[in-house]
Amino acid sequence: MSLSHDDVTRLLQLLDASQFDALELEADGVKLSLRRRGAGAGPGAAETASTTGSAPALQGTAANAPVPPAARAAPAAAPGLLDICAPMLGTFYGAPKPGAAPFVSVGSAVGPDSVVGTVEVMKLMNTVRAQVRGTVAEFLAADGALVEYGEVLLRVSKAP
């Protein structure tokens, strides 16, 4: 795995826009640990930049990694509505590409395998499926919005 400067910058932007204090990523020998200033680092821990191999990485001491807070609270769902939540932190898109028709809209019938959106993380598009049979009742996440893990994206009226 290789992380470019733009990848790290995007991760920093996502962390800054979220309610989380830390993000840790490790893959293929690259370890990335990001923390908000003053969040959970032990005494003497300093963030440093390192360019081991061909990819830049940020390293810090993870003495007391904080537990991420719960996702942003959504208004309470009406009885009979089921929440479809973000599977990860990233940017939510309700359409396959800019200007295209949305995957679903209010009133659309969905099944367990129906694609209702995507969440982009580091230029990778992750499909969000309804995982239930019903009708789309409302959207809570705007197209292009930063979402957090577990945040309610839309609600579905469950089929009888």
ZATI-371950 format. One line per 8 residues: number of its first residue (from 1); their letters; for each residue x, y, z of C-alpha. Coordinates in nm, 3 decimals. Layout:
# ZATI-371950
NUM	a	X Y Z  ...
END
This chain:
# ZATI-371950
1	mslshddv	0.000 0.000 0.000  0.126 0.343 -0.086  -0.002 0.670 0.057  0.055 0.990 -0.135  0.071 1.334 0.019  -0.284 1.395 -0.113  -0.407 1.074 0.058  -0.267 1.183 0.394
9	trllqlld	-0.405 1.535 0.347  -0.751 1.392 0.272  -0.734 1.169 0.582  -0.640 1.472 0.791  -0.939 1.662 0.647  -1.173 1.371 0.724  -1.042 1.347 1.080  -1.074 1.723 1.127
17	asqfdale	-1.435 1.720 1.001  -1.531 1.427 1.225  -1.593 1.402 1.597  -1.314 1.147 1.634  -0.987 1.234 1.806  -0.771 0.966 1.644  -0.735 0.748 1.337  -0.501 0.452 1.300
25	leadgvkl	-0.440 0.267 0.975  -0.197 -0.017 0.911  -0.159 -0.206 0.583  0.127 -0.360 0.386  0.398 -0.238 0.622  0.270 0.121 0.633  0.142 0.242 0.968  -0.043 0.572 0.993
33	slrrrgag	-0.150 0.714 1.327  -0.327 1.052 1.330  -0.438 1.242 1.642  -0.592 1.575 1.705  -0.356 1.802 1.897  -0.368 1.704 2.264  -0.591 1.400 2.212  -0.478 1.095 2.404
41	agpgaaet	-0.104 1.119 2.350  0.107 1.050 2.654  0.362 1.294 2.795  0.647 1.356 2.557  0.464 1.208 2.259  0.513 1.419 1.952  0.379 1.381 1.603  0.653 1.345 1.347
49	asttgsap	0.660 1.303 0.972  0.846 1.008 0.829  0.920 0.905 0.474  1.013 0.539 0.507  0.998 0.363 0.174  0.824 0.558 -0.101  0.520 0.673 0.094  0.500 0.953 0.350
57	alqgtaan	0.348 0.859 0.682  0.274 1.027 1.011  0.375 0.848 1.326  0.285 0.921 1.685  0.280 0.743 2.016  -0.045 0.561 2.089  -0.012 0.546 2.466  -0.381 0.591 2.542
65	apvppaar	-0.580 0.563 2.221  -0.917 0.729 2.286  -1.241 0.548 2.214  -1.423 0.725 1.928  -1.747 0.898 2.027  -2.082 0.775 1.896  -2.186 0.895 1.552  -2.372 1.222 1.524
73	aapaaapg	-2.716 1.181 1.672  -3.000 1.175 1.419  -3.353 1.279 1.507  -3.558 0.990 1.640  -3.712 0.771 1.372  -4.088 0.745 1.342  -4.228 0.405 1.437  -4.185 0.151 1.157
81	lldicapm	-3.879 0.319 1.004  -3.541 0.147 0.996  -3.209 0.332 0.987  -2.947 0.260 0.721  -2.616 0.372 0.867  -2.273 0.457 0.730  -2.045 0.151 0.740  -1.737 0.373 0.779
89	lgtfygap	-1.607 0.728 0.798  -1.594 0.902 0.460  -1.783 1.106 0.203  -2.137 0.990 0.122  -2.259 0.994 -0.238  -2.619 0.916 -0.332  -2.541 0.879 -0.705  -2.284 0.674 -0.897
97	kpgaapfv	-2.120 0.988 -1.041  -2.183 1.365 -1.045  -2.488 1.454 -1.250  -2.615 1.094 -1.263  -2.953 0.984 -1.131  -2.940 0.886 -0.762  -2.923 0.520 -0.663  -3.258 0.561 -0.482
105	svgsavgp	-3.492 0.843 -0.389  -3.778 0.887 -0.142  -4.047 0.638 -0.240  -3.806 0.392 -0.408  -3.858 0.025 -0.325  -3.541 -0.143 -0.194  -3.436 -0.498 -0.114  -3.152 -0.630 0.098
113	dsvvgtve	-2.903 -0.607 -0.192  -3.020 -0.269 -0.326  -2.742 -0.010 -0.348  -2.853 0.311 -0.171  -2.524 0.501 -0.191  -2.148 0.487 -0.162  -1.898 0.607 0.097  -1.563 0.722 -0.040
121	vmklmntv	-1.251 0.671 0.168  -0.910 0.747 0.019  -1.047 0.741 -0.337  -1.203 0.398 -0.280  -1.579 0.375 -0.326  -1.754 0.148 -0.075  -2.107 0.036 -0.161  -2.383 0.091 0.095
129	raqvrgtv	-2.667 -0.162 0.064  -3.016 -0.136 0.214  -2.990 -0.476 0.392  -3.372 -0.469 0.437  -3.680 -0.483 0.216  -3.899 -0.173 0.215  -3.949 0.179 0.079  -3.711 0.474 0.119
137	aeflaadg	-3.883 0.719 0.356  -3.624 0.993 0.411  -3.262 1.093 0.357  -3.061 1.236 0.644  -2.719 1.260 0.475  -2.669 1.508 0.193  -2.487 1.407 -0.123  -2.117 1.486 -0.079
145	alveygev	-2.142 1.515 0.301  -1.875 1.380 0.535  -2.028 1.101 0.741  -1.905 0.903 1.037  -1.922 0.534 1.114  -2.274 0.451 1.233  -2.426 0.782 1.124  -2.779 0.746 0.985
153	llrvskap	-2.777 0.802 0.608  -3.141 0.729 0.528  -3.448 0.561 0.666  -3.659 0.286 0.514  -4.018 0.193 0.586  -3.997 -0.183 0.633  -4.214 -0.393 0.401  -4.477 -0.608 0.578
END
